Structures are given as C-alpha cells and as structure tokens.
C-alpha cells in the first residue's frame, strides 16, 4: 500500500493539472494580465463537467495526501 499511494497521487496530480489547463477564463491574452471582460457567462456543458471533475480530483488529491501523510 505504501508503494501505491505516491503513484496514485502523481497520476491524480497530472490529471488535475490537465483539467486546470483546459478551463477557459478569457478569450484573449489580455485577460491573463489583468484585462477584464465585459460580460458574465455561466458554465455550461463540457465546461461545467470539467469544472466539477477538477473539484473532485482536487478532493481526491487532498485525500491521498492526507492518507500518505498518516501512513
């Protein structure tokens, strides 16, 4: 079990990074440097599923980290 936890945590971290990078915040590069958008949009469809998958994977990563720490 001790050999499995670090690998599971690394795999979870890689998927978490990919999901975070897939999320869209703005359509232009200016939004990365503090430019603000002029409209508010809600999450729909695939974007909403990616958001919830990111939340779930974040919780799994935290659980694995605490489990790895306790063993």
VMD Tcl script that builds the backbone (N, CA, C; Angstrom):
set m [mol new atoms 213]
animate dup $m
set s [atomselect $m all]
$s set {name element resname resid chain x y z} {
  {N N UNK 1 A 0.814 -1.197 0.000}
  {CA C UNK 1 A 0.000 0.000 0.000}
  {C C UNK 1 A 0.860 1.263 0.000}
  {N N UNK 2 A 1.986 1.216 0.690}
  {CA C UNK 2 A 2.860 2.389 0.743}
  {C C UNK 2 A 3.464 2.709 -0.619}
  {N N UNK 3 A 3.658 1.706 -1.465}
  {CA C UNK 3 A 4.197 1.957 -2.796}
  {C C UNK 3 A 3.137 2.464 -3.760}
  {N N UNK 4 A 1.879 2.171 -3.487}
  {CA C UNK 4 A 0.792 2.569 -4.372}
  {C C UNK 4 A 0.402 4.035 -4.214}
  {N N UNK 5 A 0.430 4.549 -2.983}
  {CA C UNK 5 A -0.048 5.905 -2.716}
  {C C UNK 5 A 0.722 6.997 -3.456}
  {N N UNK 6 A 2.044 6.994 -3.490}
  {CA C UNK 6 A 2.735 8.054 -4.238}
  {C C UNK 6 A 2.422 8.023 -5.734}
  {N N UNK 7 A 2.307 6.844 -6.322}
  {CA C UNK 7 A 1.983 6.760 -7.744}
  {C C UNK 7 A 0.565 7.246 -8.016}
  {N N UNK 8 A -0.362 6.900 -7.139}
  {CA C UNK 8 A -1.741 7.368 -7.299}
  {C C UNK 8 A -1.811 8.883 -7.154}
  {N N UNK 9 A -1.024 9.433 -6.264}
  {CA C UNK 9 A -1.016 10.878 -6.070}
  {C C UNK 9 A -0.384 11.594 -7.267}
  {N N UNK 10 A 0.648 11.028 -7.836}
  {CA C UNK 10 A 1.282 11.632 -9.013}
  {C C UNK 10 A 0.333 11.594 -10.211}
  {N N UNK 11 A -0.334 10.491 -10.415}
  {CA C UNK 11 A -1.280 10.365 -11.533}
  {C C UNK 11 A -2.443 11.338 -11.344}
  {N N UNK 12 A -2.940 11.451 -10.114}
  {CA C UNK 12 A -4.018 12.398 -9.826}
  {C C UNK 12 A -3.555 13.827 -10.068}
  {N N UNK 13 A -2.336 14.140 -9.683}
  {CA C UNK 13 A -1.803 15.488 -9.881}
  {C C UNK 13 A -1.681 15.832 -11.364}
  {N N UNK 14 A -1.246 14.872 -12.176}
  {CA C UNK 14 A -1.120 15.122 -13.619}
  {C C UNK 14 A -2.492 15.392 -14.239}
  {N N UNK 15 A -3.485 14.574 -13.879}
  {CA C UNK 15 A -4.838 14.798 -14.408}
  {C C UNK 15 A -5.414 16.120 -13.903}
  {N N UNK 16 A -5.100 16.486 -12.676}
  {CA C UNK 16 A -5.568 17.748 -12.126}
  {C C UNK 16 A -4.962 18.935 -12.870}
  {N N UNK 17 A -3.695 18.859 -13.190}
  {CA C UNK 17 A -3.029 19.909 -13.960}
  {C C UNK 17 A -3.652 20.043 -15.337}
  {N N UNK 18 A -3.912 18.912 -15.989}
  {CA C UNK 18 A -4.519 18.941 -17.323}
  {C C UNK 18 A -5.909 19.577 -17.272}
  {N N UNK 19 A -6.702 19.213 -16.286}
  {CA C UNK 19 A -8.047 19.779 -16.183}
  {C C UNK 19 A -8.013 21.269 -15.874}
  {N N UNK 20 A -7.072 21.708 -15.074}
  {CA C UNK 20 A -6.951 23.133 -14.784}
  {C C UNK 20 A -6.553 23.898 -16.043}
  {N N UNK 21 A -5.663 23.329 -16.833}
  {CA C UNK 21 A -5.248 23.997 -18.058}
  {C C UNK 21 A -6.338 24.018 -19.118}
  {N N UNK 22 A -7.256 23.071 -19.073}
  {CA C UNK 22 A -8.346 23.031 -20.038}
  {C C UNK 22 A -9.438 24.061 -19.762}
  {N N UNK 23 A -9.490 24.560 -18.558}
  {CA C UNK 23 A -10.530 25.528 -18.231}
  {C C UNK 23 A -10.236 26.856 -18.915}
  {N N UNK 24 A -11.279 27.483 -19.435}
  {CA C UNK 24 A -11.128 28.746 -20.145}
  {C C UNK 24 A -11.553 29.890 -19.244}
  {N N UNK 25 A -10.681 30.836 -19.045}
  {CA C UNK 25 A -11.004 32.016 -18.251}
  {C C UNK 25 A -11.340 33.197 -19.152}
  {N N UNK 26 A -10.582 33.406 -20.169}
  {CA C UNK 26 A -10.799 34.530 -21.069}
  {C C UNK 26 A -10.483 34.119 -22.482}
  {N N UNK 27 A -10.918 34.915 -23.420}
  {CA C UNK 27 A -10.691 34.548 -24.811}
  {C C UNK 27 A -9.420 35.163 -25.357}
  {N N UNK 28 A -8.886 36.159 -24.679}
  {CA C UNK 28 A -7.702 36.841 -25.198}
  {C C UNK 28 A -6.566 36.753 -24.189}
  {N N UNK 29 A -5.382 37.079 -24.636}
  {CA C UNK 29 A -4.210 37.057 -23.773}
  {C C UNK 29 A -4.263 38.187 -22.755}
  {N N UNK 30 A -4.983 39.238 -23.060}
  {CA C UNK 30 A -5.095 40.370 -22.147}
  {C C UNK 30 A -5.721 39.999 -20.822}
  {N N UNK 31 A -6.572 38.988 -20.798}
  {CA C UNK 31 A -7.188 38.590 -19.535}
  {C C UNK 31 A -6.175 37.966 -18.592}
  {N N UNK 32 A -5.080 37.435 -19.122}
  {CA C UNK 32 A -4.044 36.853 -18.271}
  {C C UNK 32 A -3.259 37.929 -17.528}
  {N N UNK 33 A -3.266 39.157 -18.058}
  {CA C UNK 33 A -2.507 40.242 -17.451}
  {C C UNK 33 A -3.397 41.280 -16.791}
  {N N UNK 34 A -4.594 40.888 -16.393}
  {CA C UNK 34 A -5.446 41.787 -15.638}
  {C C UNK 34 A -6.522 42.474 -16.453}
  {N N UNK 35 A -6.601 42.205 -17.727}
  {CA C UNK 35 A -7.679 42.778 -18.523}
  {C C UNK 35 A -8.995 42.156 -18.114}
  {N N UNK 36 A -10.032 42.969 -18.079}
  {CA C UNK 36 A -11.300 42.423 -17.627}
  {C C UNK 36 A -12.260 42.245 -18.785}
  {N N UNK 37 A -13.108 41.255 -18.663}
  {CA C UNK 37 A -14.117 41.003 -19.671}
  {C C UNK 37 A -15.322 41.892 -19.461}
  {N N UNK 38 A -16.113 42.069 -20.485}
  {CA C UNK 38 A -17.249 42.973 -20.375}
  {C C UNK 38 A -18.564 42.219 -20.210}
  {N N UNK 39 A -18.506 40.909 -20.012}
  {CA C UNK 39 A -19.746 40.146 -19.847}
  {C C UNK 39 A -19.535 39.035 -18.835}
  {N N UNK 40 A -20.642 38.538 -18.330}
  {CA C UNK 40 A -20.620 37.443 -17.357}
  {C C UNK 40 A -21.273 36.233 -18.007}
  {N N UNK 41 A -20.594 35.112 -17.966}
  {CA C UNK 41 A -21.132 33.896 -18.584}
  {C C UNK 41 A -21.147 32.777 -17.552}
  {N N UNK 42 A -22.165 31.961 -17.592}
  {CA C UNK 42 A -22.238 30.810 -16.698}
  {C C UNK 42 A -21.598 29.605 -17.362}
  {N N UNK 43 A -21.228 28.645 -16.542}
  {CA C UNK 43 A -20.626 27.422 -17.069}
  {C C UNK 43 A -21.726 26.529 -17.611}
  {N N UNK 44 A -21.507 25.980 -18.796}
  {CA C UNK 44 A -22.483 25.090 -19.417}
  {C C UNK 44 A -21.768 23.933 -20.091}
  {N N UNK 45 A -22.460 22.837 -20.198}
  {CA C UNK 45 A -21.984 21.699 -20.981}
  {C C UNK 45 A -20.672 21.130 -20.493}
  {N N UNK 46 A -19.735 21.016 -21.423}
  {CA C UNK 46 A -18.440 20.395 -21.137}
  {C C UNK 46 A -17.657 21.223 -20.130}
  {N N UNK 47 A -17.766 22.531 -20.224}
  {CA C UNK 47 A -17.035 23.391 -19.304}
  {C C UNK 47 A -17.464 23.140 -17.856}
  {N N UNK 48 A -18.742 22.905 -17.638}
  {CA C UNK 48 A -19.245 22.621 -16.290}
  {C C UNK 48 A -18.747 21.266 -15.802}
  {N N UNK 49 A -18.696 20.274 -16.697}
  {CA C UNK 49 A -18.199 18.950 -16.319}
  {C C UNK 49 A -16.712 18.983 -15.998}
  {N N UNK 50 A -15.951 19.778 -16.749}
  {CA C UNK 50 A -14.523 19.921 -16.471}
  {C C UNK 50 A -14.327 20.592 -15.115}
  {N N UNK 51 A -15.152 21.580 -14.807}
  {CA C UNK 51 A -15.069 22.269 -13.522}
  {C C UNK 51 A -15.319 21.305 -12.366}
  {N N UNK 52 A -16.389 20.511 -12.461}
  {CA C UNK 52 A -16.705 19.571 -11.385}
  {C C UNK 52 A -15.682 18.446 -11.299}
  {N N UNK 53 A -15.149 18.004 -12.430}
  {CA C UNK 53 A -14.098 16.982 -12.402}
  {C C UNK 53 A -12.848 17.530 -11.720}
  {N N UNK 54 A -12.551 18.821 -11.927}
  {CA C UNK 54 A -11.420 19.450 -11.265}
  {C C UNK 54 A -11.640 19.489 -9.757}
  {N N UNK 55 A -12.852 19.813 -9.338}
  {CA C UNK 55 A -13.169 19.833 -7.898}
  {C C UNK 55 A -13.022 18.448 -7.282}
  {N N UNK 56 A -13.537 17.442 -7.974}
  {CA C UNK 56 A -13.463 16.070 -7.455}
  {C C UNK 56 A -12.013 15.601 -7.393}
  {N N UNK 57 A -11.246 15.859 -8.444}
  {CA C UNK 57 A -9.840 15.435 -8.439}
  {C C UNK 57 A -9.035 16.189 -7.387}
  {N N UNK 58 A -9.379 17.439 -7.140}
  {CA C UNK 58 A -8.718 18.183 -6.064}
  {C C UNK 58 A -8.985 17.552 -4.709}
  {N N UNK 59 A -10.229 17.119 -4.496}
  {CA C UNK 59 A -10.571 16.453 -3.237}
  {C C UNK 59 A -9.871 15.096 -3.122}
  {N N UNK 60 A -9.792 14.356 -4.230}
  {CA C UNK 60 A -9.095 13.062 -4.226}
  {C C UNK 60 A -7.615 13.267 -3.939}
  {N N UNK 61 A -7.024 14.304 -4.543}
  {CA C UNK 61 A -5.608 14.599 -4.307}
  {C C UNK 61 A -5.374 14.940 -2.841}
  {N N UNK 62 A -6.252 15.741 -2.255}
  {CA C UNK 62 A -6.124 16.095 -0.845}
  {C C UNK 62 A -6.273 14.861 0.045}
  {N N UNK 63 A -7.240 14.010 -0.270}
  {CA C UNK 63 A -7.430 12.777 0.493}
  {C C UNK 63 A -6.204 11.874 0.410}
  {N N UNK 64 A -5.651 11.719 -0.798}
  {CA C UNK 64 A -4.450 10.895 -0.952}
  {C C UNK 64 A -3.253 11.481 -0.204}
  {N N UNK 65 A -3.151 12.803 -0.205}
  {CA C UNK 65 A -2.039 13.448 0.518}
  {C C UNK 65 A -2.165 13.200 2.005}
  {N N UNK 66 A -3.377 13.335 2.555}
  {CA C UNK 66 A -3.563 13.083 3.979}
  {C C UNK 66 A -3.368 11.623 4.329}
  {N N UNK 67 A -3.813 10.737 3.441}
  {CA C UNK 67 A -3.629 9.309 3.675}
  {C C UNK 67 A -2.152 8.930 3.618}
  {N N UNK 68 A -1.432 9.537 2.680}
  {CA C UNK 68 A 0.012 9.279 2.555}
  {C C UNK 68 A 0.759 9.833 3.777}
  {N N UNK 69 A 0.269 10.929 4.314}
  {CA C UNK 69 A 0.905 11.526 5.478}
  {C C UNK 69 A 0.670 10.691 6.740}
  {N N UNK 70 A -0.513 10.103 6.837}
  {CA C UNK 70 A -0.847 9.344 8.042}
  {C C UNK 70 A -0.188 7.971 8.078}
  {N N UNK 71 A 0.188 7.449 6.923}
  {CA C UNK 71 A 0.831 6.121 6.920}
  {C C UNK 71 A 2.286 6.274 7.032}
}
mol reanalyze $m
mol bondsrecalc $m
mol representation Tube
mol addrep $m
